[in-house]
Structures are given as structure tokens and as C-alpha cells.
């Protein structure tokens, strides 16, 4: 639970103090890192599915290609969110340094 301190900073229930910028960098930074991790996982999944579809005699090749395409599309959508979130963080990061 977060509460405001008298000096304009914030504090958690255990008394750890933080500024608004530090809180935004910590929480939003975690979200941005998770998005980029998900993007990498989706792109790796798509590559693996393409590899399987390319193997001779795979009776499910068309399904695997569609799944790969779906994974790439999801990664592309997430990339847009991650890029926008990163742009919001960059000015905060510069201000904190």
C-alpha cells in the first residue's frame, strides 16, 4: 500500500520512500521489460513453428504456418505498446539521472 509523505515523496507500508519519478520508472519499467520479453518469446515461437512447417512431410505444415503468422502478428502489436511505453519512460529516466 502506498501513501504520501509530508515532503511530497511517497512511502510504502514498510516505510521505504520514493519519488513519483522513481515509482514510475520502477513499475512502468517492469511492464516494459515484460512486454519486450513477451515479444522475444512470440518471435522465437514463430521461428520454431516456421522451422517445423518447413520440414518435409509435415502434415500440419499449413496449421503451423498460420500459428507462426499469428505469433508474429501478436508480437508486432505488442511491439507497438512496448515502444510507446518506452518513449514515455525515456524522459523520466533522463530526469532521474
trRosetta pair geometry for C-beta under 8 A, 3 or more apart (Angstrom, degrees):
i j d omega theta_ij theta_ji phi_ij phi_ji
1 12 6.9 121 70 -160 47 66
1 13 4.9 65 51 -52 92 110
2 10 5.4 2 -173 177 107 127
2 11 7.3 149 -154 78 62 34
2 12 6.0 -44 -97 -100 62 59
2 23 7.7 61 -126 -129 148 146
3 10 6.8 155 81 -159 33 78
3 11 5.8 -26 65 65 83 83
3 12 7.9 126 19 -123 76 15
3 13 7.8 89 -2 -78 108 55
4 8 7.6 -26 -168 -137 100 24
4 9 7.9 149 -158 89 59 34
4 10 5.8 -54 -106 -106 46 72
4 11 7.9 77 -179 20 7 79
5 8 7.1 -34 77 40 81 22
5 9 4.8 -5 46 70 124 78
5 10 6.2 179 -2 -113 90 15
5 11 5.0 82 -57 -16 110 110
5 17 6.4 -6 -25 -123 157 104
9 17 5.1 41 127 -173 140 102
9 18 6.3 164 -179 79 102 31
9 19 5.4 -67 -122 -90 92 54
9 20 7.8 -143 -133 -27 51 65
10 17 7.1 147 80 -154 42 57
10 18 5.3 -27 66 66 92 84
10 19 7.5 126 18 -128 84 12
10 20 7.0 97 -12 -74 116 61
10 23 6.3 14 48 -49 139 143
11 15 5.7 -16 -175 -146 122 34
11 16 6.4 155 -152 74 69 39
11 17 5.1 -31 -92 -94 87 62
11 18 7.3 153 -89 18 38 73
12 15 7.0 -46 68 20 68 19
12 16 4.9 10 29 48 108 94
12 18 7.8 48 -27 2 90 114
18 22 4.5 -135 -167 88 93 122
18 23 4.9 107 129 -57 133 88
18 26 7.5 -61 -148 5 147 140
19 22 4.6 96 50 6 78 103
19 23 7.0 -143 91 -5 41 85
20 23 5.8 -54 -149 37 31 111
20 24 6.3 31 154 -18 65 106
21 24 5.8 -55 -147 37 31 110
21 25 6.3 30 155 -18 65 107
21 92 5.3 179 -151 -162 90 96
21 95 6.0 -115 -137 96 149 116
21 96 5.2 -179 138 -77 127 102
22 25 5.8 -54 -146 37 30 111
22 26 6.2 27 157 -18 64 108
22 96 6.7 124 -78 -126 66 133
23 26 5.9 -58 -146 38 29 109
23 27 6.1 8 166 -2 67 111
24 27 6.5 -63 -136 47 24 95
24 28 5.3 2 176 4 65 122
24 89 7.5 -175 139 -115 97 76
24 92 5.5 -103 99 -151 125 161
25 28 6.6 -57 -118 52 16 95
25 29 5.2 25 170 -30 57 122
25 89 6.6 107 -117 -152 66 101
25 92 5.6 -164 -69 127 91 121
25 93 6.2 119 -117 -85 119 72
25 96 6.1 -24 -43 -25 153 161
26 29 5.9 -54 -133 35 14 114
26 30 6.7 17 159 -21 54 104
27 30 5.9 -51 -156 28 30 111
27 31 6.9 26 149 -15 62 105
28 31 5.4 -53 -152 36 40 113
28 32 6.3 41 151 -20 70 103
28 85 6.4 -164 -176 -175 102 104
28 88 7.0 -96 179 98 151 114
28 89 5.5 -172 115 -85 124 110
28 92 7.9 80 59 53 139 156
29 32 5.7 -52 -145 36 32 110
29 33 6.3 32 156 -17 65 105
29 89 6.3 119 -79 -139 73 147
30 33 5.9 -56 -149 37 29 110
30 34 6.4 30 153 -19 64 108
31 34 5.7 -56 -149 36 31 112
31 35 6.5 34 152 -22 65 103
31 85 6.4 -111 106 -172 109 154
32 35 5.7 -51 -150 32 33 113
32 36 6.6 28 155 -14 65 104
32 82 6.0 110 -150 -150 71 78
32 85 4.8 -166 -90 115 95 121
32 86 5.5 116 -146 -75 136 75
32 89 6.2 -65 -36 -13 155 152
33 36 5.9 -55 -148 38 32 107
33 37 6.3 35 152 -21 65 107
34 37 5.6 -54 -147 37 32 114
34 38 6.4 34 153 -20 65 104
35 38 5.7 -55 -150 36 31 111
35 39 6.4 35 151 -23 65 103
35 78 5.6 -175 -166 178 91 102
35 81 6.0 -135 -142 99 144 104
35 82 3.9 -179 123 -88 131 103
35 85 6.7 121 15 41 157 144
36 39 5.4 -48 -148 32 35 116
36 40 6.6 37 153 -19 65 101
36 82 5.5 126 -64 -155 71 148
37 40 5.8 -52 -151 35 32 110
37 41 6.5 31 151 -18 64 106
38 41 5.6 -55 -147 37 33 112
38 42 6.3 33 155 -18 67 105
38 75 7.9 -170 126 -111 75 71
38 78 5.8 -115 99 -169 114 161
39 42 5.9 -56 -148 37 29 109
39 43 6.3 25 155 -15 64 109
39 75 4.9 100 -148 -151 70 87
39 78 5.1 -160 -78 100 90 122
39 79 5.6 96 -123 -72 138 78
39 82 6.4 -66 -34 -10 137 156
40 43 5.8 -59 -146 40 29 109
40 44 6.2 31 155 -19 65 107
41 44 5.7 -54 -146 37 30 111
41 45 6.3 34 153 -22 63 106
42 45 5.5 -52 -148 34 31 115
42 46 6.4 34 153 -21 64 103
42 71 4.7 -178 -172 -177 83 88
42 72 7.3 160 144 -81 103 27
42 74 5.4 -134 -144 88 149 105
42 75 3.9 -173 97 -68 129 101
42 78 7.1 133 13 27 150 140
43 46 5.6 -48 -147 33 33 113
43 47 6.5 35 153 -19 64 103
43 71 7.3 170 -78 140 25 106
43 72 7.0 69 -108 -106 65 68
43 75 5.1 99 -56 -126 81 164
44 47 5.7 -54 -150 36 33 112
44 48 6.4 32 153 -18 65 106
45 48 5.8 -57 -150 37 30 111
45 49 6.3 28 154 -17 65 107
45 68 7.6 -169 123 -115 72 62
45 71 4.8 -139 93 -146 111 155
46 49 5.8 -56 -146 38 30 110
46 50 6.3 33 154 -20 65 105
46 68 4.3 100 -152 -159 71 76
46 69 7.6 115 -136 -50 111 19
46 71 4.0 -163 -66 88 91 122
46 72 4.7 86 -116 -54 159 84
46 75 7.1 -85 -16 -6 136 138
47 50 5.7 -52 -148 35 31 113
47 51 6.4 36 152 -22 63 104
47 68 7.7 126 -41 -140 17 114
48 51 5.5 -50 -150 32 33 114
48 52 6.5 31 153 -16 65 103
49 52 5.7 -52 -149 37 34 110
49 53 6.3 34 153 -20 66 107
49 64 4.7 -173 -174 -177 88 87
49 65 7.3 168 140 -82 104 25
49 67 5.1 -137 -146 92 155 105
49 68 3.8 -164 91 -69 122 95
49 71 6.8 141 15 13 141 140
50 53 5.6 -56 -146 38 31 112
50 54 6.3 32 155 -22 65 108
50 64 7.5 170 -77 140 24 104
50 65 7.1 67 -106 -109 63 66
50 68 4.9 105 -54 -134 78 161
51 54 5.9 -59 -151 34 28 112
51 55 7.2 41 149 -36 60 94
52 55 5.9 -41 -161 7 38 115
52 58 6.2 125 158 -120 74 157
52 61 7.8 -164 122 -109 73 63
52 64 5.1 -127 91 -153 108 156
53 58 6.1 -139 -131 80 33 150
53 60 7.9 -96 -102 105 74 68
53 61 4.3 104 -153 -152 76 74
53 62 7.7 123 -139 -48 115 18
53 64 4.0 -166 -68 92 98 121
53 65 4.8 108 -137 -57 163 80
53 68 6.8 -90 -8 -11 138 138
54 58 8.0 52 54 10 21 137
54 61 7.8 122 -47 -136 21 112
55 58 4.9 89 75 -40 92 116
55 61 7.9 -154 56 -92 67 104
58 61 4.4 112 89 -62 106 88
58 64 6.8 -24 143 8 142 143
60 63 4.6 -49 -176 45 86 117
60 64 5.6 91 122 -28 90 97
61 64 5.7 -57 -145 38 31 111
61 65 6.3 31 157 -21 66 105
62 65 5.8 -52 -148 34 31 111
62 66 6.6 31 153 -18 63 104
63 66 5.7 -56 -152 36 33 110
63 67 6.3 33 151 -18 66 106
64 67 5.6 -53 -146 38 33 112
64 68 6.3 37 152 -22 65 104
65 68 5.6 -51 -147 35 32 114
65 69 6.3 35 152 -20 64 105
66 69 5.5 -52 -148 36 33 114
66 70 6.3 36 151 -21 65 104
67 70 5.6 -52 -147 35 32 114
67 71 6.4 34 153 -20 65 104
68 71 5.7 -53 -149 35 31 112
68 72 6.5 31 153 -17 65 104
69 72 5.8 -54 -148 37 31 110
69 73 6.3 32 153 -20 64 106
70 73 5.7 -55 -148 36 31 112
70 74 6.4 31 154 -18 65 105
71 74 5.8 -53 -148 37 31 110
71 75 6.3 33 152 -20 64 106
72 75 5.6 -54 -147 37 32 113
72 76 6.3 37 152 -23 65 104
73 76 5.6 -51 -149 33 31 114
73 77 6.7 32 152 -17 63 102
74 77 5.8 -52 -151 35 34 110
74 78 6.3 30 153 -14 66 107
75 78 5.7 -57 -146 42 31 109
75 79 6.2 42 151 -31 65 103
76 79 5.5 -46 -147 26 31 118
76 80 7.1 36 152 -20 59 97
77 80 5.9 -52 -163 27 35 112
77 81 7.0 28 146 -11 65 103
78 81 5.5 -54 -153 39 42 110
78 82 5.9 39 152 -20 73 108
79 82 5.7 -55 -141 40 30 111
79 83 6.1 32 158 -21 65 107
80 83 6.0 -54 -144 35 26 109
80 84 6.4 23 158 -15 62 108
81 84 5.9 -60 -150 38 29 108
81 85 6.2 25 155 -16 66 110
82 85 5.8 -56 -145 39 30 109
82 86 6.2 32 155 -22 65 107
83 86 5.7 -53 -146 35 29 112
83 87 6.5 32 154 -21 63 103
84 87 5.8 -52 -150 32 32 112
84 88 6.8 32 151 -18 63 102
85 88 5.7 -53 -154 33 35 112
85 89 6.5 30 150 -17 66 108
86 89 5.6 -59 -149 38 35 110
86 90 6.4 49 154 -39 67 97
87 90 5.9 -37 -146 12 33 118
88 91 7.6 -62 -175 30 32 97
88 92 7.4 19 143 -5 63 115
89 92 5.5 -69 -157 44 46 112
89 93 5.7 47 151 -27 82 107
90 93 5.7 -54 -143 34 30 112
90 94 6.4 29 158 -18 64 105
91 94 5.7 -54 -147 37 33 112
91 95 6.3 33 154 -20 66 108
92 95 5.7 -57 -149 37 31 111
92 96 6.3 28 155 -22 66 108
93 96 5.9 -57 -148 33 30 109
93 97 6.8 30 155 -26 63 105
94 97 6.1 -56 -153 25 31 111
